[in-house]
Structures are given as structure tokens and as C-alpha cells.
Amino acid sequence: MRNQHEPFYFAPQPKLGGGWICFKDSPSPPPPPDYKGAAEATALSQKTSQYTPYGNLVYSSDTSSPSGYKSTINLAPEAQQTLDTQMGLSREMGDITRGQLPGVAQQYGTPMDLSSVPQIADKAYETMTARLDPQWERRESAERTRLANQGLVPGGEAYGNAMTDLNQARNDAYQQANLGAISTMPQTYQMANAAYNQPLNIMNALRTGAQIQNPQFQSPGAGTNYMGAAQGQNAYDLGLYNTGVGQANSFNSGLFSLGSAGLGAYGAYLGAAASDRRLKSNIVRIGTHPLGIGVYEYDIFGHREQGVMADEVLTVKPEAVATHPSGYLMVDYGRL
């Protein structure tokens, strides 16, 4: 008989003239964790209302929400007044920004005018050469007078060398003036570009200034990790279950091995329970029984043994097969 509340059960041993055999039963597996409930509990634990000097964030029930809850933010009176004022200013600035759009569209409807860049460079060169021209005219006149006082006349070598040096110095001065005029061009371009983008910059300044800054509430955090707790409990329960199964298998294997060793009628009875195909692994057929069924070698309860399969015996000699209280098939080898 079997007691459902005890880890052992007893099977009759009729071949020994009555009595009972004690078997260790495998424990029942633990029920699966309620992952859905754990997830819902985790989400619920994160819905923590917050109360600050600036306002409150409160969670309440809402049947129309998928989560079943809703959050409501209520600002303190001063904070609400500040927000209303800021929203009003943002609205007015938004209206001004909208009024800038036609000017921006008109400005960017035509390409940027860069004519001022060379014009200013030319003007700078003219200004500098206006000062250089009289200076070099006076220097040339003075040089010719100096050469004449020395008795040097045009066409002579000394006269030609002196005038060449004078002209080179004058060319260098005008070249410096030209480079100075060119150096004004990047700055002129930047000024022209700034003037061209002025309408857009004004509109962007108004647009960014029109953005509303809402009060910030701290994140409620992860809350209690019920899901992790459920998974940990499940792992613990499975560990206990697997330990119990291993102990039961070890206990029963010691009993069944007696029958496999051929220890009289008691061993034959226990060996019969080991004839169920479901208890065996690494099965290899090594011969044929006189009844026409196979003879096999297999692993069972940690041992390598030989014998027949109960399901095959059923087909040729069913009276030699019985069902163990555990549900496995047994073979009475004495009848084979």
C-alpha cells in the first residue's frame, strides 16, 4: 500500500510468502512560479507617489489604462503660477517667431550677395596706394637728383643699378599693400554671411526661447524585485526536487540491483521491475531468446546489465509480465 503523504511506499512480495518491499518514491516537482503575478507585483511596486515642495506626482486607479493606474501631477500654487507665466511668454514669443517667417523666406529666396568682398578689398588697396604714390614720386625725384649730383647720367651702369633698386623697393611696397587689401576679404565675408543669416538667427533665438521647461520628478526606481525573488525561489525548489529524485533513484537502485545479482526469489522479483524499457538506456541487442524475443545489454540504475524487454515479453508470454505499483512493467524470469 502507498501513503501519499510519505516519501516511501510498500509493494507486496508474493514470491517470498507475503510481506512488503519498501521503495523510496520520487518527490513531486514544485509548482511553476507565477511569473505574470510577479511581474505585475514588480510594476505595482514602482508606482510610488512623490510629494515635493514644487508639486506632487500621485498614482491612482484607472480602469481604462492597460496597467490599471494613472499618474497625476499637481504643482504647488507658486510653481503653477510660474508655469502659467512661462507658458504665456512662450506663446507670445512663438507669435513673434511666426511673424519672422516671411522675412526669413524672402532672405533665403535669393543667394547671398558677396560683391562687397572684392569691393572692400579694392577700396582698401586704393586707400593704401593713395598714400604710397606721392611718397614714391618724391623718393624717385630725390634719387635722380642725388645721382645727377654724383655725375651719373641715365644709361650708365651705376645709374641703372640705383634705379633698379629703387623700383624693386617700390614694387615691394605696393605688393605689401595688395596683400593687406586681400587680408580684409575673410572678415568682409564673415560680415556678409552674418548679415545674410541675421533673420534666421533671430528666429531661432525666439524659437528656442519659447520652449517650456517643465518641473522634473525623480524616477520612482526599480521597486521590489519580486520577479527575481520568484526565480530564486523556483531555483531553490528545483534544487530540492532534484536532490530528492537523486536520493530516491540511489535508494531504489540498491534494491533493484539485488534482483539483477540473482539472489533467489527475492532478487528475481526485484529484477523483474528492471525489465521496463523506460528504465533502461544505451540499449544494445546481443542475442535472441528461445521465445523469439531479443536479449539486450543496457544501463540501469548506474549498472551495465543484460536481460529482456517487458514489452516484448508481453507479445509472446504475457503471464510472465506484471505491473509494479510504480507503474513500470516487471518480468518473472523464472517463467522464461
PyMOL commands that set and color helices and strands:
alter all, ss='L'
color gray80, all
select helices_A, chain A and resi 14-16+35-45+77-107+116-149+157-182+184-209+226-260+264-273+277-279+310-316+318-320+333-335
alter helices_A, ss='H'
color red, helices_A
select strands_A, chain A and resi 8-12+20-24+50-52+55-61+69-75+281-288+294-300+303-307+321-323+329-331
alter strands_A, ss='S'
color yellow, strands_A
deselect
rebuild
show_as cartoon
